[in-house]
Amino acid sequence: MIRTIATKARSMLLDSQLELEFWAEAISTAAYLHTRSPSRTLDGKTPYEMLWQKKPSLDHLRRFGCAAYRLIPKDQRSGKFASRSQECIMIGYVHSSTTIWKLWDRSRKSLVQASDVTFDESTVSGSTQAIEASEAGKYAKIFSSCVSDEPMSDVSLEDINGDISYEIVPVLTSNSSTSSSAGVLPVATGHESPATISTPPLPPSEVPAAARRQSLRRSLRNRIANPILQATMAEATRVVYESVSYHDALAHSESQHWRSAMRAEFTSLLENQTWKYVDRSTVPSHKSVLGCRWVYKIKVNPARSMRYKAGLVIKEYQQVAGIDFDDTFAPVAKLVSFRLQIAVAAYYCWLIEQMDVITAFLNPSVTEELYIEPPEGVEWLGSASAVSSNLALTGKVCRLRKALYGLKQAPRLWYHDIHLFLLSEDMIPSDSDTNLYYSSNSKLLILLYVDDILLTGPSLPIIDRMKNQLRNRYRVSDLGAAKKYIGIEIEHQ
């Protein structure tokens, strides 16, 4: 299959006339298309259909490397009469969606993802000069690490008939007859001038034995798969469709899952008293009412079970510096601190436990006066009593009490909140990394990465004491022995 993927990627690069720097995007796209292509070994079904028990959508497929014109958002345009679209190059797909494409913006030399795109598949945006035969050889070099092209036969066809070589293409039907299109096609070699010679098709019995061996032989060499290419194709097969907008979620075939996820999130927001409803007329004139939207994510566990999650986030691009926020910086754990904590635990045989704070950004209170529009679906979300008492929303807006995801200052507010809590528990921040805390009395180490907490200590009672303190202050999930942190898997022996 690796040879098939590499061949498809090479063909797409040659067709699009793109530079060799796009070989990784071509490989990813080829793997994406391969999972959606029928296979003879699967009785005409696609790998995607075998994995997810449903046929894949093909309406969003476009020509690789074709011209793509993405719509420039209104707030990013330079003027009223400025261009409303930006010419880009289509270089791939977003595996979690069928309405978003990967585009290459030549002017900015950057990769962008866009959904409002118009394609011109009759035009490729690669090099305008034709790729010569010598240039085509460079493409083969790129894929040499993926596929090794060893000779298929020791016999050369040039030895068959002197100065003129014949390419034998026998096409056999099921009853061993030869197709009328098969025959001997002469190719001029040496100093011979090209010529076209019509020859009758050869019966299978008269095809030279060397040519038959060359067309039928299969290499017995054990090929070593490229791990990077394997990882790319494995990621392409883990595709699950996620809704892009609120209306997509309601129209989705699995809308009941998205409704349950939104209702759970909305209930959590109400329990945390994230906002209160006020009259729109009470909003100061210098304050703007920020918009909000639902975002959706499907998490696939190692056991291939899926968990639907929905979150309400603020449209942060509408915030104005100095009015809606001031400082936004929030530190995160350094990789060297994580390595140090693992090394200490391994050397002293300490335990490593992990906890996750649920809706971490909803814990701190906001210091600024912020207003947001009521979320979409508020008329059916939540309990009936909440709807009857709070949601007569004509002329109403939400004044934020707690930080909400998407708020520019939310990470900083959360870090400040948990930082003060750990200081109250006699934890001391490291001078080298303010997300690494230690206790000289209990020999406990705590590492923070936003809402992921890694605890390392000599005994379980010491760790459990800190866990109980965290439970009393926040809603947390106890993940037990750490298995994966900041994308790095941890094995205990």
C-alpha positions in Angstrom: 0.0 0.0 0.0 3.0 2.3 0.6 3.9 2.1 -3.0 0.3 2.9 -4.0 0.3 6.0 -1.8 3.7 7.2 -3.1 2.6 6.7 -6.7 -0.6 8.7 -6.2 1.3 11.5 -4.5 3.9 11.6 -7.2 1.2 11.8 -9.9 -0.6 14.6 -8.0 2.6 16.6 -7.8 3.4 16.2 -11.4 -0.1 17.1 -12.4 -0.2 20.2 -10.2 3.3 21.3 -11.1 3.9 22.2 -7.5 7.3 22.5 -5.9 8.8 19.5 -4.1 8.2 21.2 -0.7 4.6 20.1 -0.9 5.4 16.4 -1.0 4.1 15.9 2.6 0.7 17.4 1.7 0.6 15.2 -1.4 1.2 12.1 0.7 -1.4 13.1 3.2 -4.0 13.8 0.5 -3.1 10.5 -1.3 -3.8 8.6 2.0 -7.0 10.5 2.5 -8.2 9.6 -1.0 -7.0 6.0 -0.6 -9.3 5.4 2.4 -12.2 6.6 0.2 -11.4 4.5 -2.9 -13.0 1.1 -3.6 -10.8 -1.9 -3.0 -11.0 -5.2 -4.8 -9.8 -7.0 -1.6 -12.8 -5.5 0.3 -15.3 -6.6 -2.3 -15.6 -3.1 -3.8 -16.0 -1.3 -0.5 -13.7 1.5 0.8 -11.5 1.2 3.9 -13.5 4.1 5.3 -16.7 2.2 4.9 -15.3 -0.9 6.5 -14.1 1.2 9.5 -17.1 3.4 10.1 -19.9 1.2 8.6 -21.1 4.0 6.3 -20.2 5.3 2.9 -17.8 8.3 2.8 -18.9 11.7 1.3 -17.2 12.5 -1.9 -18.8 15.8 -2.8 -16.0 17.8 -1.3 -13.2 16.3 -3.3 -11.3 18.7 -5.5 -8.3 18.6 -7.8 -5.0 18.7 -5.9 -3.1 21.9 -6.7 -5.9 23.6 -8.4 -6.6 27.4 -8.0 -8.8 28.2 -5.0 -10.2 31.6 -4.1 -11.0 32.0 -0.4 -13.3 34.6 0.9 -11.5 37.3 2.9 -13.4 38.0 6.2 -14.9 41.5 6.3 -12.7 42.6 9.2 -9.5 41.7 7.3 -10.2 43.7 4.2 -8.1 46.8 3.6 -11.0 48.9 2.3 -14.5 48.9 0.8 -13.1 48.5 -2.8 -10.4 46.0 -1.8 -10.4 42.5 -3.2 -12.9 40.2 -1.4 -11.0 37.0 -2.3 -7.5 35.7 -2.1 -6.0 33.3 -4.7 -4.6 30.2 -3.0 -3.7 26.6 -3.9 -5.7 23.6 -2.8 -3.3 21.2 -1.1 -5.4 19.0 1.1 -8.4 18.3 3.3 -9.2 18.7 7.0 -9.8 15.2 8.2 -12.5 16.1 10.7 -14.7 18.0 8.2 -16.0 17.9 4.6 -16.6 21.7 4.4 -13.1 22.9 5.2 -10.0 22.7 2.9 -6.3 23.2 3.4 -5.0 26.0 1.2 -1.6 27.5 0.5 -1.4 31.3 0.5 1.5 32.2 -1.8 1.5 35.8 -0.9 1.9 35.1 2.8 3.7 31.8 2.4 1.4 30.2 5.0 -1.0 27.3 5.3 -4.7 28.3 5.9 -7.9 26.5 6.5 -11.0 27.9 4.9 -14.6 26.9 4.2 -15.8 29.7 2.0 -13.8 28.7 -1.1 -14.4 28.8 -4.9 -12.4 26.3 -6.9 -11.2 26.5 -10.5 -10.2 22.9 -11.2 -9.3 23.7 -14.8 -6.3 25.7 -13.6 -3.3 24.5 -11.6 -1.5 27.1 -9.6 1.9 25.5 -9.7 4.9 26.4 -11.8 3.9 27.8 -15.2 6.8 26.0 -17.0 6.3 22.5 -18.1 8.2 19.9 -16.0 10.9 18.4 -18.1 11.9 14.7 -17.9 15.0 15.6 -16.0 12.9 17.4 -13.4 10.6 14.5 -13.0 13.5 12.5 -11.7 13.6 14.7 -8.7 10.2 13.6 -7.6 11.3 10.0 -7.6 14.1 10.9 -5.2 11.7 12.4 -2.7 9.8 9.1 -2.4 12.9 6.9 -2.4 12.7 6.6 1.4 9.1 5.3 1.1 9.4 2.9 -1.9 12.5 1.2 -3.2 12.3 0.7 -7.0 14.5 -2.3 -7.7 14.7 -3.7 -11.2 11.9 -6.2 -12.0 14.0 -8.3 -14.4 17.6 -8.9 -15.4 16.7 -8.9 -19.1 16.5 -5.6 -21.0 14.0 -5.2 -23.8 16.7 -3.3 -25.8 18.4 -6.7 -26.4 15.4 -8.2 -28.1 15.8 -6.6 -31.5 19.1 -4.8 -32.1 18.9 -1.0 -32.4 15.1 -0.8 -32.1 13.5 -1.8 -28.8 9.9 -3.1 -28.6 7.7 -2.5 -25.6 5.5 -5.6 -25.3 2.1 -4.9 -23.8 0.0 -8.2 -23.9 -3.5 -7.7 -22.6 -5.1 -11.1 -21.8 -8.7 -11.7 -21.3 -10.3 -14.4 -19.1 -10.3 -16.9 -22.0 -6.6 -16.3 -22.7 -7.3 -14.3 -25.9 -5.4 -11.0 -26.6 -7.1 -7.6 -26.8 -7.1 -5.8 -30.1 -5.3 -2.9 -28.5 -2.3 -5.0 -27.6 0.6 -5.2 -29.8 4.3 -4.3 -30.4 5.0 -0.6 -30.2 8.4 0.3 -31.6 10.5 3.0 -29.9 13.5 4.5 -31.7 16.8 4.3 -29.8 20.3 5.3 -30.6 20.5 7.4 -33.8 17.4 6.0 -35.3 14.7 8.5 -36.2 11.3 8.0 -34.6 8.9 6.0 -36.7 5.5 4.5 -36.4 5.3 0.9 -37.4 1.9 -0.9 -37.3 2.2 -4.5 -36.2 -0.5 -7.1 -35.6 -1.1 -8.2 -32.0 1.0 -11.1 -30.9 -0.6 -14.2 -29.4 0.4 -14.9 -25.8 2.5 -17.9 -27.0 4.6 -15.7 -29.2 5.3 -13.0 -26.7 9.1 -13.2 -25.7 9.6 -15.1 -22.5 11.7 -12.2 -21.1 8.9 -9.8 -21.6 6.4 -12.1 -20.0 8.7 -12.5 -17.0 9.1 -8.8 -16.7 5.4 -8.0 -16.7 4.4 -10.9 -14.3 7.3 -11.0 -11.8 6.8 -9.8 -8.2 9.6 -8.7 -6.0 10.2 -11.0 -3.0 12.2 -8.4 -1.1 11.1 -7.6 2.4 10.3 -3.9 2.4 10.6 -1.7 5.5 7.7 0.6 5.9 8.5 4.3 6.5 7.2 5.1 10.0 6.4 8.8 9.1 4.3 7.7 6.1 2.6 5.0 8.2 1.7 7.6 10.9 0.2 9.9 8.2 -2.0 7.1 6.7 -3.0 6.0 10.2 -4.2 9.5 11.0 -6.1 9.6 7.7 -8.1 6.5 8.7 -9.1 8.0 12.1 -11.4 10.4 10.4 -14.6 11.4 12.1 -16.9 14.1 10.9 -17.5 17.0 13.2 -20.1 19.7 12.8 -18.8 23.1 11.9 -21.7 25.2 13.1 -24.8 25.1 15.3 -27.1 24.5 12.4 -24.8 21.7 11.0 -25.1 20.0 14.4 -28.9 20.1 14.4 -29.0 18.8 10.8 -26.4 16.1 11.4 -27.4 12.5 11.2 -26.3 12.1 14.8 -27.8 15.3 16.1 -29.1 13.6 19.3 -25.4 13.3 20.4 -24.7 16.9 19.7 -27.9 18.0 21.5 -26.9 16.0 24.6 -23.4 17.5 24.5 -24.7 21.0 24.2 -27.2 20.5 27.0 -24.5 19.1 29.3 -22.3 22.1 28.6 -25.1 24.6 29.1 -26.1 23.0 32.4 -22.5 23.3 33.6 -22.4 27.0 32.6 -25.6 27.6 34.6 -24.3 25.7 37.7 -21.1 27.8 37.6 -23.2 31.0 37.4 -21.2 32.0 34.4 -23.4 35.0 33.6 -26.5 36.8 34.5 -29.2 38.2 32.1 -29.5 42.0 31.9 -31.4 44.4 29.7 -29.6 45.4 26.5 -30.4 49.0 27.3 -28.2 48.9 30.4 -25.1 48.2 28.4 -22.8 51.3 28.4 -22.3 53.0 25.1 -18.6 52.4 25.0 -19.1 48.7 25.5 -19.8 46.2 22.7 -21.8 43.0 23.1 -19.6 40.1 22.1 -20.8 37.2 20.0 -20.4 33.6 21.0 -20.7 30.3 19.1 -20.7 26.5 19.7 -17.7 24.4 18.8 -17.8 20.6 18.5 -15.3 17.9 18.9 -15.4 14.1 18.7 -12.7 12.4 20.8 -11.7 8.9 19.8 -10.4 6.7 22.6 -7.8 4.0 22.0 -10.6 1.5 22.1 -12.2 3.4 19.1 -15.2 4.5 21.2 -16.3 8.1 20.5 -17.1 10.9 22.9 -19.1 13.9 21.7 -18.1 17.2 23.2 -19.6 20.7 22.7 -18.2 24.0 24.1 -19.4 27.6 24.1 -16.7 30.0 23.2 -16.6 33.8 22.8 -15.7 35.3 19.4 -12.5 36.8 20.7 -11.7 38.7 17.6 -14.5 41.2 18.6 -12.7 42.1 21.8 -11.0 45.5 21.9 -7.7 45.9 23.7 -7.8 48.3 26.6 -11.6 48.1 26.9 -12.4 44.4 27.0 -9.0 43.1 28.2 -5.6 44.2 29.3 -3.0 41.5 29.9 -3.5 38.0 28.3 -0.2 36.2 28.8 -0.4 33.0 30.8 2.7 30.7 31.2 2.5 26.9 30.5 4.8 24.1 31.6 8.1 23.7 29.9 9.0 20.4 28.3 12.3 20.3 30.3 10.3 20.5 33.6 8.2 17.5 32.5 11.4 15.6 31.7 12.9 16.6 35.1 9.8 15.4 37.0 9.8 12.0 35.2 13.5 11.7 35.9 13.1 12.4 39.6 10.2 9.9 39.8 12.2 7.2 38.0 15.3 7.8 40.2 13.5 7.7 43.5 10.8 5.3 42.5 8.0 7.9 43.2 4.4 7.7 42.1 3.1 9.8 39.2 -0.6 10.7 39.3 -2.7 12.9 37.0 -5.8 15.0 37.4 -7.8 17.1 35.0 -9.8 20.2 35.9 -13.3 20.2 34.4 -14.2 23.5 32.7 -11.2 25.2 34.2 -11.8 28.6 32.6 -15.2 28.8 34.3 -13.7 29.0 37.8 -12.1 32.5 37.9 -14.2 35.6 37.9 -13.7 38.2 35.3 -12.4 41.7 36.4 -13.7 43.5 33.3 -17.3 44.5 32.5 -18.1 42.1 29.6 -21.4 41.4 27.8 -22.2 38.6 25.3 -25.1 37.6 23.2 -27.3 34.7 24.5 -26.0 31.4 23.0 -27.7 29.7 20.1 -30.3 27.2 21.2 -30.9 28.8 24.5 -34.6 28.4 24.0 -34.4 24.6 24.4 -31.2 24.2 26.4 -31.3 23.8 30.2 -34.2 22.8 32.4 -37.8 24.0 31.9 -37.7 26.1 35.1 -34.5 27.8 34.0 -36.1 28.6 30.6 -39.3 30.0 32.2 -37.5 32.1 34.8 -34.4 33.4 32.9 -34.9 33.0 29.2 -37.5 35.6 28.2 -34.6 36.9 26.1 -36.2 39.6 24.1 -33.9 42.6 24.6 -31.6 40.6 27.0 -27.9 40.1 27.0 -25.5 38.1 29.3 -23.1 39.9 31.6 -20.2 37.6 32.3 -19.4 36.7 35.9 -16.9 34.0 35.1 -14.3 33.6 32.4 -15.5 31.7 29.3 -13.5 29.8 26.7 -12.3 32.0 23.9 -11.9 35.0 26.1 -8.5 36.5 25.5 -7.7 36.9 29.2 -9.3 33.6 30.2 -6.0 31.6 30.4 -4.4 34.3 32.5 -7.3 34.5 34.9 -7.2 30.7 35.3 -3.5 30.6 35.9 -3.7 33.4 38.5 -6.6 31.6 40.3 -4.9 28.2 40.6 -1.5 29.8 41.4 -3.0 31.5 44.4 -4.6 28.3 45.5 -1.4 26.3 45.4 0.4 29.1 47.3 -2.2 28.7 50.0 -1.3 25.0 50.1 2.3 25.8 50.9 3.5 24.9 47.4 6.5 26.9 46.1 6.8 27.8 42.4 10.2 27.1 40.8 12.4 30.0 39.8 13.0 28.3 36.4 9.4 27.4 35.6 6.5 29.1 37.3 4.2 26.1 36.4 6.4 23.7 38.5 5.6 23.7 42.2 7.3 21.8 45.0 6.9 21.3 48.7 10.0 21.0 50.9 7.9 19.4 53.7 6.0 16.7 51.8 8.4 16.2 48.9 5.6 16.7 46.5 6.0 18.0 42.9 3.1 19.5 40.9 3.3 20.4 37.2 0.6 22.5 35.5 -0.2 22.6 31.8 -3.3 24.7 31.6 -5.9 22.4 33.2 -3.8 19.2 33.3 -2.1 18.5 36.6 0.7 16.1 37.1 1.5 15.1 40.7 4.6 13.3 41.8 5.4 12.1 45.3 7.0 9.4 47.4 3.7 7.9 48.7 0.1 7.7 47.7 -1.2 9.3 51.0 0.8 12.5 50.3 -0.6 12.7 46.7 -4.2 11.9 47.9 -4.1 14.7 50.4 -3.4 17.2 47.6 -6.0 15.6 45.4 -8.6 16.1 48.2 -7.7 19.8 48.4 -8.1 20.2 44.7 -11.5 18.4 44.8 -12.7 20.8 47.5 -11.8 23.8 45.3 -12.5 22.7 41.7 -14.4 20.1 39.8 -11.7 17.6 38.8 -11.4 14.2 37.1 -9.0 11.9 38.9 -7.2 10.0 36.1 -5.1 7.8 38.4 -1.6 6.8 37.3 -0.5 9.1 34.6 -0.6 7.5 31.1 -0.3 10.5 28.8 0.7 14.1 29.4 1.2 16.9 26.9 1.1 14.3 24.1 3.8 12.0 25.7 2.8 8.5 26.8 4.0 7.3 30.2 4.6 3.7 31.0 4.9 2.4 34.6 7.0 -0.6 35.4 
